[in-house]
Amino acid sequence: MKKRLVLIAMALILISGIAVKPAIAYFTDTVSTEGMLEVKLGDSELTPMEDNVENMIKTIAITNTGDYDVFVRAAAIIPDGITVTMQDSSGWTKGGDGYYYYSPIVAVGETTSKLNLKIDNGELTDFNVVIVQEATKVEYDEAGNPFADWDSAVSTQTDTNQ
């Protein structure tokens, strides 16, 4: 019995002695590299929107300063007692969800046409019309047709000027 235990102990010592060198090599192996790779964690960007109010018409234009083409939409958040109506605005359509959608794709460096919103303030004299703008990367279906996936909006900015 003692011989057997001694044989087992010697076998374990021999096996562990053989396994130590590869294990040390595995845990001490290093590799050096050179060079640089730019990694962008951010998404497409929109500049602060051009925003002007004249004669109670708010004019908005949005510029894509990001790295890829986008679809753009904007919403006007208004207090009770105020109404906003879209005026002659080429390329813009009002959606049923409160957003105004710009239908042409906005390429990198391009600016949307102007979205003109007529503000009817009724009796109110002190109020803000808040504009929220969003962009989403242009996606393509199997047939190559572009579409917007608004569940993955990449840039949102809010303007709180009157």
C-alpha positions as CSV (number, residue, x, y, z in Angstrom):
1,M,0.0,0.0,0.0
2,K,2.8,2.4,0.8
3,K,4.5,1.5,-2.5
4,R,1.3,2.4,-4.3
5,L,1.0,5.8,-2.5
6,V,4.7,6.5,-3.3
7,L,4.1,5.7,-6.9
8,I,1.1,7.9,-7.2
9,A,2.9,10.8,-5.4
10,M,5.9,10.4,-7.8
11,A,3.6,10.3,-10.8
12,L,1.9,13.5,-9.7
13,I,5.2,15.2,-9.1
14,L,6.5,14.1,-12.6
15,I,3.3,15.3,-14.3
16,S,3.2,18.7,-12.5
17,G,6.9,19.2,-13.3
18,I,6.2,18.6,-17.0
19,A,3.2,20.9,-17.0
20,V,4.9,23.9,-15.2
21,K,7.0,25.1,-18.1
22,P,4.1,25.4,-20.6
23,A,1.9,27.0,-17.9
24,I,4.6,29.6,-17.1
25,A,5.0,30.3,-20.9
26,Y,1.2,30.8,-21.3
27,F,0.9,33.2,-18.4
28,T,4.1,35.3,-19.2
29,D,3.7,35.6,-23.0
30,T,3.7,39.2,-24.3
31,V,3.2,40.8,-27.7
32,S,4.2,44.4,-28.6
33,T,2.4,46.4,-31.3
34,E,2.8,49.8,-32.8
35,G,0.5,52.1,-34.6
36,M,-2.7,53.9,-34.0
37,L,-6.3,53.3,-34.9
38,E,-9.0,56.0,-34.4
39,V,-12.0,54.6,-32.6
40,K,-15.2,56.7,-32.5
41,L,-17.7,55.9,-29.8
42,G,-20.0,58.7,-30.6
43,D,-22.6,58.8,-33.3
44,S,-23.7,61.3,-35.9
45,E,-24.0,64.8,-34.7
46,L,-26.3,67.7,-35.5
47,T,-25.2,71.3,-35.0
48,P,-27.3,73.5,-32.8
49,M,-30.2,74.3,-35.1
50,E,-30.6,77.6,-36.9
51,D,-33.5,79.1,-35.1
52,N,-35.1,82.5,-35.8
53,V,-38.5,83.9,-34.8
54,E,-39.9,86.8,-36.8
55,N,-43.5,87.9,-37.1
56,M,-44.5,84.9,-34.9
57,I,-43.0,82.4,-37.4
58,K,-40.3,80.2,-36.0
59,T,-37.8,79.1,-38.7
60,I,-35.6,76.1,-38.1
61,A,-32.8,74.5,-40.2
62,I,-30.7,71.5,-39.1
63,T,-27.1,70.7,-40.3
64,N,-25.6,67.2,-40.3
65,T,-22.0,67.5,-39.0
66,G,-21.6,63.8,-38.3
67,D,-19.9,61.0,-40.2
68,Y,-22.8,59.5,-42.1
69,D,-26.0,60.4,-43.8
70,V,-29.1,60.7,-41.6
71,F,-32.9,61.3,-41.6
72,V,-34.0,64.2,-39.5
73,R,-37.2,65.1,-37.6
74,A,-38.2,67.9,-35.3
75,A,-41.1,68.5,-32.8
76,A,-42.5,71.6,-31.3
77,I,-43.4,71.4,-27.7
78,I,-45.9,74.1,-26.8
79,P,-47.8,75.2,-23.7
80,D,-51.6,75.0,-23.5
81,G,-53.2,77.9,-25.3
82,I,-50.6,78.0,-28.1
83,T,-51.0,76.5,-31.5
84,V,-48.3,75.9,-34.1
85,T,-49.0,75.4,-37.8
86,M,-46.5,74.4,-40.4
87,Q,-46.2,77.1,-43.2
88,D,-44.6,76.7,-46.6
89,S,-41.7,74.3,-45.8
90,S,-40.2,72.4,-48.7
91,G,-39.2,68.8,-47.9
92,W,-41.0,68.8,-44.5
93,T,-44.2,66.9,-43.7
94,K,-46.2,66.7,-40.4
95,G,-46.4,63.2,-39.0
96,G,-49.3,62.0,-36.9
97,D,-47.0,61.7,-33.9
98,G,-46.3,65.4,-33.4
99,Y,-43.0,65.4,-35.3
100,Y,-42.2,67.2,-38.6
101,Y,-40.2,64.9,-40.8
102,Y,-37.7,66.0,-43.4
103,S,-38.0,63.5,-46.3
104,P,-34.7,64.0,-48.2
105,I,-31.7,62.3,-46.7
106,V,-29.4,64.8,-45.0
107,A,-25.8,64.0,-46.2
108,V,-22.8,64.8,-44.2
109,G,-22.3,68.6,-44.2
110,E,-25.7,69.4,-45.7
111,T,-28.4,71.5,-44.1
112,T,-32.2,70.9,-44.3
113,S,-34.4,73.4,-45.9
114,K,-36.2,75.7,-43.5
115,L,-39.1,74.5,-41.4
116,N,-41.4,77.4,-40.8
117,L,-43.8,77.2,-37.9
118,K,-46.5,79.8,-37.4
119,I,-47.1,80.4,-33.7
120,D,-50.6,81.6,-32.6
121,N,-50.1,82.6,-29.0
122,G,-53.7,83.8,-28.4
123,E,-53.7,85.9,-25.2
124,L,-50.4,84.6,-23.9
125,T,-47.4,87.0,-23.9
126,D,-44.8,85.0,-21.9
127,F,-44.2,81.5,-23.3
128,N,-41.6,79.3,-24.9
129,V,-41.9,77.0,-27.9
130,V,-39.4,74.2,-27.4
131,I,-38.0,72.5,-30.5
132,V,-36.6,69.0,-30.2
133,Q,-34.6,67.6,-33.1
134,E,-33.5,64.0,-33.7
135,A,-31.6,62.2,-36.4
136,T,-31.3,58.5,-37.2
137,K,-28.8,56.8,-39.5
138,V,-30.0,55.9,-42.9
139,E,-30.8,52.2,-43.1
140,Y,-31.4,50.2,-46.3
141,D,-33.8,47.3,-46.8
142,E,-33.0,44.2,-48.9
143,A,-34.0,46.0,-52.1
144,G,-31.7,48.9,-51.4
145,N,-34.4,51.3,-50.4
146,P,-33.5,53.8,-47.6
147,F,-35.6,54.0,-44.5
148,A,-35.5,55.6,-41.0
149,D,-35.5,53.5,-37.8
150,W,-36.6,56.1,-35.2
151,D,-36.2,53.6,-32.4
152,S,-32.4,54.1,-32.8
153,A,-32.2,57.9,-33.0
154,V,-28.5,58.9,-32.8
155,S,-28.6,62.5,-31.9
156,T,-31.1,64.6,-30.0
157,Q,-30.9,68.3,-29.3
158,T,-33.4,70.6,-27.7
159,D,-33.7,74.4,-28.4
160,T,-35.6,76.3,-25.7
161,N,-35.6,79.8,-27.3
162,Q,-38.9,81.4,-27.8
